[in-house]
Amino acid sequence: MYLEKIELKNFKNYESENINFSDKINFITGENGSGKTNLLDAIYYLSFTKSAFNKIDENNIKNDTNFFSIRGNYKVDKKSISIDCKYKKNEKKIILFNDSPYEKISLHLGKIPAIIIAPNDSDLIRNSSYYRRRFFDLIISQIEQDYLQGIIKYNKIIKSRNLVLQKFKKKKYVDTNEIEHYDDLLIKLNHYIRNKRSEYLIEFKKKFFEIYNSITNEKHEIEILYKSKVEKSIENDIYKKFLEYDILTEKTNFGIHKDDYLFYINNKPIKTFASQGQQKSFIISLKMSEYYIISKKLSLNPLMMLDDIFDKLDNKRIKDLMKFIRKKIKGQIFITDALTDRLEIFNSKEYNINLIKIKNGKINYDEK
């Protein structure tokens, strides 16, 4: 699978651009602020129906315009397909697959699997459990549509239950039948989601340890632990035990939305005890493991986007990483960097490298 061409209209700093890609390595260069990351974000939009960096669609419209559109032409198993993402202010976003709309936009996830490694991935280590849950949920959701729909349903039920809790506190009464309706639904979904997360982590960790050791020669003991208060078997009255506290706090305090994935290096939290270079290697290993799991489960090579990944990596780590990428990533790759000198890391005679130079949201064809 690969992206042949993308057409942008009024997307971020792009007014109107048509860009062709190589099915191997696409090296995107330009000064900071030129639009390199914006181009990757447009590719991300076509896979995930939203931005990797700004979740509010309206904020991705070019200044002084009222809409944006992105169209991608792909080859998947030698078949040509098109994906369109269109958004106009104050209107619903439209996603088209071969010019046909989806009944639900969420059904698109997994059609064009993709992975992005970007500077804000440090959130996986430094920020709340939400970012780690989201990372692993997105892996499973691209593979299993049922899991995605389960997550969506779970979040809707939690939102509705929290509104009921707020009502109970305000009116100082409890309607047992009303709250138990939500509790019964949540118990089933907690069990399903918890077991899926645990199941996928077992296979993920095996590949993660292998990848981490291949991109760094440093000897560290690394670990990923899944932390959940949800047991394999859940008591039917579990939510009754939390009800008084739930009403007091006006939110649901038990469930898989409280889960976390804990990252360790040498038996200590990586957030506190790892260097920036070690954290970067850890994150890259997470994303490369994501690539492996998705490609194996779907028998399809995801698009791989590497946004400014050389930052905070010394020359040795860069060399080790590029060696790994050349060996392991079989599908299409997009790399952004302000320095064209990075091209020397690759053997241009062996790989079909497409150099894309960007200046102020436009492809600088004269400099190719």
Steps between C-alpha positions, in 0.01 A plus 500: 500500500624851423382857444555603139380859513342752736299810413469779757269800497504761778656256747704686762764700306427326167274681254497249213762232445518164322790284619618168358682246716738211464378163625826470698666795679375859479737751655320829573723796574465873554552770759314492829143618444504421128231231524688170534304381804177635352547271201541200729191610690298501178611140437406417860155656450428259214571202727347617829243762386656754736821692556789353695568838657182710510176312559277798417433478125429870463852584622647312204336727240733746329461856624233710327326196348203295625582142396775252433515184292751216477495228237731201490544248220633163620605164366380216725564144382549642147157664513452877475294665774432858600438656841353848543478707816294819472409749767313832483441731794180425691437184298565131559828352385472271198717192440468324164635160400510474121263800493244327727426626855512278808194430711725579798838674466650263758461214249790649302762426767725215389432543128829688453715406801768753585751583770660833583803566716507866602653724769175510699531123554681593821145527640501121511761513774456837666125555508194327643381142450255624234780525242628148568152348490430686177821370342418135565129545427584646160712198413220257584234721338681504165499120508161421657199717415298329778751626755472856370121489518529359852719791608262751341201339671680485833588870490140594414367295792752655741396848385128418549562337838695803620206724409273275707742521795495879477120491503497271806727736691304809405158354584630292794337172399604177326298314239640148529340373180639787296858461618499119481413518131835670433686277746393179324620633164831617644579168667484317165707763319760519779553127478532504120735801475718398792560153354575637153757745638667227702501259205658747256766615746645148528584488129593869489762465775679215327561713193568814704790342691649372174476839330634700793809280515554534124499881493721548804805305614453615859411223741187598693222306660182648357141413580139588417234409758125523455336640813125455542263479795271296277557131568454217250167427668298799625257492790145586395466753783837671444342834408276495809815500714615823336158669467520724806843628399392532136210724600727709721752554217232506227695255284556127453811395692527133400565357157744460215507879447725505810748244361865581441807355332814540711840543331818398684873505438721306741195450726444876532243731331639605165343846541738580787806281454565490123694753294333682212681274255385189686142628508516570128626148429221361719234697311640404159495136612134538601411636157704245308331224700166654406606475134588133540177402680274680252679371191491144636131507599376676186751351252547860386799730547387823671620838381790608721545873572813620678471865601825660617605177673871586501454766768675405829662195342878482481672384181529142619127471579416660165721251318352204691146622438553550126657157474194351666257695279675393181486139614156472660260752345378342178229752410486869413691744719468878543786682676511870586817685587631853461837364386537336158837370622312218675454345155859382517392244761311312229653329203322679216608237248323227697180688588256701295515829691262779405628839616224753571607856577241730656504876537210694654241229432607445140707231334826656386540316171786720381727370775447126432 
